[in-house]
Structures are given as C-alpha cells and as structure tokens.
Amino acid sequence: MGVIGIEEIFLQVKNMEKAIDFYHGILGIPLDKQDGEKTYLQMERGHLVLQIEDHTGFHQGGGPLHFAMTVTEETFDEIVAKLEGGRIFTRGPYGERGERRALFMMDPDGNEAEVNTRYLYGVPKRD
C-alpha cells in the first residue's frame, strides 16, 4: 500500500501554554494558527494539533486520539473499497480524486484514524 506518512496528529492537552512551550519552544515546530481550544503547529510534511481537553470543536467524537495518514490516490481507493459494506464506522469519503480527499474510521480501540491525500497537493491552508 502507498501510505506515505503521518499527515496530522491531534493531541489532547491539559495546559495549552505548557504544550506550546514544549512543542514550539523546545522542539521548534513552527506555530501556524491558534484559537481558544487548539493550536496548529506546521512541519514540512505534516502537522500537529494541540487540542485542550473538554473542547467543543472538531474531532469531538474522535476518540482519545485522532491521527491522519497521507496516502496515494490508489491506496485511498483501495481502502474505500475495503470499507464498503460498513464493517468499520466511517465518515466520508470526502472530496474528488486529484483534489484533497479524506476518509475517517474508528480503530479497534476507539481512536479516530483518517486517510487523506491532502499533502499530495501541497501544505493545507487553514482559514
């Protein structure tokens, strides 16, 4: 399969300032965007999202951890085909081939796994 790498990881944090100090201040991952509940740190080939516990936003139902993997267009199609029939909870697929596609599923431990093609088409822009 063509799993290229980790595209994103959402980490639940208890103290945003301490988490930013560690990931940005110590590890040097550049800050991209912040709001009241989450901070995006952008690497060259992936990003890290720090999300405060008890948040109200995106991935609320995403289990204890949300992570996404960049895959090739062909691998995306293979995974979609394997999930037909509803064996695993999914959201999506979203998007069109050759554009940024995404598919969400739950792993056996309740973590939300995502496969997408976003980084095949450059660094995602955040509004």
C-alpha positions as CSV (number, residue, x, y, z in Angstrom):
1,M,0.0,0.0,0.0
2,G,1.1,3.6,-0.5
3,V,0.9,5.0,3.0
4,I,3.3,7.9,2.6
5,G,3.4,9.2,6.2
6,I,1.6,10.8,9.1
7,E,-0.3,13.9,7.9
8,E,-1.6,15.1,11.3
9,I,-1.9,14.1,14.9
10,F,-4.5,15.7,17.3
11,L,-3.2,15.6,20.9
12,Q,-5.4,16.3,23.8
13,V,-3.6,18.6,26.3
14,K,-4.4,19.8,29.8
15,N,-2.4,23.0,29.7
16,M,-2.0,24.8,26.3
17,E,0.8,27.1,27.4
18,K,2.9,24.2,28.6
19,A,2.2,22.2,25.5
20,I,3.1,25.1,23.2
21,D,6.3,25.7,25.2
22,F,7.3,22.0,24.7
23,Y,6.4,21.5,21.0
24,H,7.2,25.0,19.8
25,G,9.6,26.4,22.4
26,I,11.7,23.3,22.9
27,L,11.2,21.2,19.8
28,G,11.0,24.2,17.5
29,I,7.9,23.2,15.5
30,P,6.6,26.5,13.9
31,L,3.2,27.8,15.1
32,D,0.6,28.1,12.3
33,K,-2.7,29.0,13.8
34,Q,-4.4,29.2,17.2
35,D,-7.8,29.7,18.6
36,G,-9.3,29.3,22.1
37,E,-9.2,25.5,22.0
38,K,-6.5,24.4,19.6
39,T,-3.1,25.3,18.2
40,Y,-1.8,24.1,14.9
41,L,2.0,23.5,14.5
42,Q,3.1,23.1,10.9
43,M,6.0,20.9,9.9
44,E,7.3,20.5,6.4
45,R,5.4,17.2,5.8
46,G,2.7,17.1,8.4
47,H,1.2,19.0,11.3
48,L,0.4,18.6,15.0
49,V,-2.7,19.9,16.5
50,L,-2.8,20.6,20.3
51,Q,-6.4,20.5,21.5
52,I,-7.4,21.4,25.0
53,E,-9.3,18.6,26.9
54,D,-13.1,19.1,27.1
55,H,-13.0,21.0,23.8
56,T,-16.2,21.8,21.9
57,G,-14.7,21.7,18.4
58,F,-13.7,19.4,15.6
59,H,-13.0,15.7,16.4
60,Q,-15.2,15.9,19.4
61,G,-16.2,12.3,18.7
62,G,-12.8,11.3,17.5
63,G,-11.9,9.0,20.4
64,P,-8.9,9.5,22.7
65,L,-6.7,10.3,19.8
66,H,-7.2,11.4,16.2
67,F,-4.5,10.9,13.6
68,A,-4.3,11.1,9.8
69,M,-2.0,9.4,7.3
70,T,-1.2,10.7,3.8
71,V,-1.8,8.0,1.2
72,T,-1.6,7.8,-2.6
73,E,-4.7,8.2,-4.7
74,E,-4.6,4.5,-5.5
75,T,-4.3,3.5,-1.8
76,F,-7.2,5.8,-0.9
77,D,-9.4,3.9,-3.5
78,E,-8.3,0.5,-2.1
79,I,-9.2,1.5,1.5
80,V,-12.6,2.8,0.4
81,A,-13.3,-0.5,-1.4
82,K,-12.3,-2.5,1.7
83,L,-14.7,-0.5,3.9
84,E,-17.7,-0.8,1.6
85,G,-20.4,-2.7,3.5
86,G,-19.9,-0.8,6.7
87,R,-17.6,-3.1,8.6
88,I,-15.9,-0.1,10.3
89,F,-17.6,3.2,11.3
90,T,-16.6,5.8,8.7
91,R,-17.3,9.4,7.7
92,G,-16.7,10.1,4.1
93,P,-15.1,9.7,1.7
94,Y,-15.0,13.4,1.1
95,G,-13.5,15.2,-2.0
96,E,-12.7,14.2,-5.5
97,R,-9.8,12.2,-7.0
98,G,-7.0,14.6,-7.8
99,E,-8.1,17.0,-5.1
100,R,-7.9,16.7,-1.4
101,R,-9.8,13.6,-0.3
102,A,-10.4,12.3,3.2
103,L,-11.9,9.2,4.9
104,F,-12.4,8.8,8.7
105,M,-12.7,5.5,10.6
106,M,-12.5,4.2,14.1
107,D,-9.7,1.8,15.1
108,P,-10.5,-1.2,17.4
109,D,-9.6,1.0,20.5
110,G,-11.8,3.9,19.6
111,N,-9.2,6.2,18.1
112,E,-10.2,8.0,15.0
113,A,-7.9,7.2,12.1
114,E,-8.0,9.2,8.9
115,V,-6.5,8.6,5.5
116,N,-6.3,11.5,3.1
117,T,-4.5,12.8,0.0
118,R,-4.0,16.5,1.2
119,Y,-0.2,16.6,1.3
120,L,0.0,15.2,-2.2
121,Y,-1.2,18.7,-3.3
122,G,0.8,21.0,-1.1
123,V,0.5,22.1,2.5
124,P,-3.2,22.5,3.5
125,K,-4.3,26.1,4.1
126,R,-6.2,26.9,7.3
127,D,-8.9,29.6,7.4
